[in-house]
Amino acid sequence: MIKIGITGCTGVLGNLLKKKLSRQNIKYSCFNGDIKKIRDINLWIKKNNNLNKIIHFAAVVPVDKVENNKKRAIRTNFTGTKNLIHCINKNNLKVWFFFSSTSHVYKSKKTKIAETDLTKPISFYGKTKLLTENFLNKKYYKNIKICIGRIFSFYHDRQKKPFLYPVMKERVKNHKIKEIFYINGGENVRDITKAENIVNIIYMISKLNLTGTYNIGTGRGIKIKNFVKKIARKKLKIKTSMQKNYLIANVNKLKKIKIIKNYINSL
């Protein structure tokens, strides 16, 4: 019987995954402790020694929070993952392990970015994730099949500031029609989709027990200013800064799997 362990259950992706698993009648267990504390993880693993998959979302994500407390970000995003792997090993658990990484590990590129392209993080958040990827790829573990998902941008109504979507929704709501709507970085291009789509892809990846590194996105880019227009549903006089960077997923590797290809093409 499949039983999935989830860290970061209170986050957007974790919460959506819980709901999806419930609809599929798949048992799961949420880790509700402190990922920075080995004792908390060890107690969870021992209590759930029948887990055969673990999906690891727990992380400090908002870029400004990471920048304001880099030590906490490292301890959560990097050391927390090491702790989790350590406890899995210690308890001789055989699992498929999904690590949620990010598109922030890449250097900006005008064309679509493939998994084999240069990794040069555009943020300290990206650095914490790449550091963790490098640890996982050195295989300091046994009986664990690793899948790394480099997740591109997503949005959801449950997101809170300082994420782009809730910030722009609030600004649009309070915006007066005749005023200029200024967007810093509005020319930047991102691969943005609904959070539900990201979770559906991760769910398909988990069913197939894929290993290795995969971009998770749509393969299509949109300027931030155009994304704001899309969610605004009213006319805005937008002015943006002139800088521009790009993070668009090349999802050809995922598309080699027919069921996932069909799903991505339908988005």
N, C-alpha and C positions, 0 to 999 in steps of 0.2 A: 504493500500500500504506500502511495506517495504521501509524504508529509514534508512540507516546506517551512523552513525557518526564515523569518524576515526581520531584518534590522531596519530602523528608520520607519516604523509603521505609522507614525503620526505625520510624516511628511506627505506631500501630494502623491508621489508615485507609490509609496508604501501603502497609503490608504486606498488608493485605486486598485492596487494589486490584491489587497485583502478582499475587497468586494468582488473582484473577478474570480478569485479562488472559491469564494463562498458560493457563487453562482454555478461553478463547475463541480461543487461538492468535493473539493480538494481540501484536506486538512492542512492547517498551518499553525505555526506558533510565532507570536511576536516577541522579540527581545525588548523588554521594557526597562532594562538596567542602563548603566553608564558604560558605553563602549570603551571608555578609557580605563575601566577597572577590570582586570583579569578575573577577579573573584566573581563579579556579576556575570560575566560571560560563561565562566566555568559552571556556575550553578545552573544557568539556562541550558547549556549543552548536556549536563548530566541529567537534568529533568526531561530533556527531549532527546534521549539517546537513539531514537528511531528516525531522526531526520535523515532524509536522503538528498535534499537540496537545500541550499542556503542562498538567499538573495539579499545582498548587502547594500542597502541604501544609506545607512546612517553616516552623516557627514555634516560639517559646517559648510554651507554652500554660498550664501550671499557674498559677493566679492568684497563689499565694504566691511562686513563682519570679519571676514578672513584677514583683510588688511589691518583692521584695528586690533586684532589679537592673533598674531601669527603663531604664537606658541600653542594656543588652544587649538587652532586649525590643524597644526602638525600632529598634536596629541590625539585629536579625534580622527582626522582623515587618514593619517599614515599609521601612527602607533596603534590606534583602535583596530585597524585591519590586521596588523601584525598580531595583536592580542587574540583576535578571533581565530586566525589561522593556528596560532599556538595552542589554543584550547581544543580546537578540532583534532589536531595531532595528538595532544595529550590524552584525549578520550578515545583515540583510535576510531574516529567516526569516518565512514566512507561517504563522501558527499560530492555532488556537483555544486560548484560555488560560482555565483555570478557577482562580479564586482562592478558597481556603477561608477564609471569614469566619466570623462567630459570632453567635449570638443575643445575646451580651453587648453588642452595639452598641445594643440597644434599651433604652428605659425600661420599667420594670415596668408591666404593665397587666393588669387582672383578666380582660379578654376576650382572645381570640386576637389576636396581633400580625401585622399585614400588612406587606408590604414598604414600603408608603407611610406607615406610622406613624412617630411621632417617634423619632429616633435620639438617645439620651442614654445613653452607655455606663454600665453598672453596675459596671465594673471598669476598671483601667488596661489590662488585656489587651484589653478591648473598645475602648478608646480607640486602641490601636495598630492594630487591625483597621479601625476606621472611618477613621482617618487614611489608611490604605492604599487603602480603597475610594474615598475622595475623590480621591486621586491617579489611580487607574485611570479614574475617571469623567471626569476632565479631558482624557483622551485624548492624552496626551503620547507617542503612539506611532503607528506605521503598520503596516498589514498584520497587525494583531492583533485578533481577535474576542474580546471579554471577556465572561466569565460569572462572576458573583459568587454564591457559595452561602453563605447565612447558616445555618450548621449549628447545630441545637439539640442538646440533651444526648444523649450515647450512652454505652454501657458495653460492656466486653469483658474477657475473662479475662486478656488481655495487658497491660491497664492497670496502672500502678504508682501507689503513693501519690505525691502527695496527692490523686489523683482520688477522687471519692465512692465508686465501686463497690469498689475494693480496700481503702479505709479501712474501710468498713462491713463488708465480708466478714471482715476480720481482727478487728474489734471483736466481731462476732457470734460468731465462732469461740471467742474468749476470754471471752465473757460468761457469767457465772453466772446461772442461771435466776431466782433470787429477787431479784437486784439490779435497780434501775431502769436502763433503757437511755436515756441522755439524748442527744438529737440537737439540736445547735444549728442552727436554721433548718429544723427538721423540718416546719414548716407551709408552707414555701415550695413552690410548685407549678412543676413543670418538665415539658417535653415530652421524655420519655426513651425511647430505643429502642436496639436492639442496633446495634453498630457496622457489622455486615454490611448492615443495612438502609440505613444512610447511604451506604455504598459502592455498593450496588446502584442507588440513586437517582442518585448522581453518574455512574455508568456509563451510565445511560439518558440523562442530560442530555448527556453527552459524545457519545453516538452521534447525538444530534439536533442537535449544535452550537448549543445554545441560547445566546442572548446576553441580557444584562441581569442583574437581581438576583432571586434566588429564595430563599425560606425552604426549608430542608430539615429536615423533621421528620415527625411523625405527625399533627399537628393535635389531639392529645389530651394533657391534662395529668394529672399524678399528684403527690400530695403526697410530699415526700421521705420522710416517715415511713412512708407506705404502700409506697413503692418498697423501703425497707429491710425491711419485713415480707415483701414478695414474695420477696426474695432470701434472707431468713433461714431460711425453712422450719422455724421453730420459734417458739413464743410468746415475745413480748417485752413487758415492761412499759415502754412508751415514754413519756417525758416530753420535751416540746420547749419551745423558746423561743417567745414569743408573736408575734414579728415574722413578717411574711408578705410575700413578693413573688412575682410571677408572670412566667413566660416560656413562653408556649404559642404554637406556630406556627399562623398562618393559612396553609394550604397551597393555597388556592383557585387561586392563579396556576399552580402546578405541575399542579394537577388539571385544568386546561384541556387538558392533553395526556392522551389516553385511556389509553395504556399505563402512564403514571406514576400516573394516578388509580386504575386497577385495582390497581396494586401497593400504593399507600398504603392503599387500602381493605382490602387483605388482611392488613395488619399487625395 
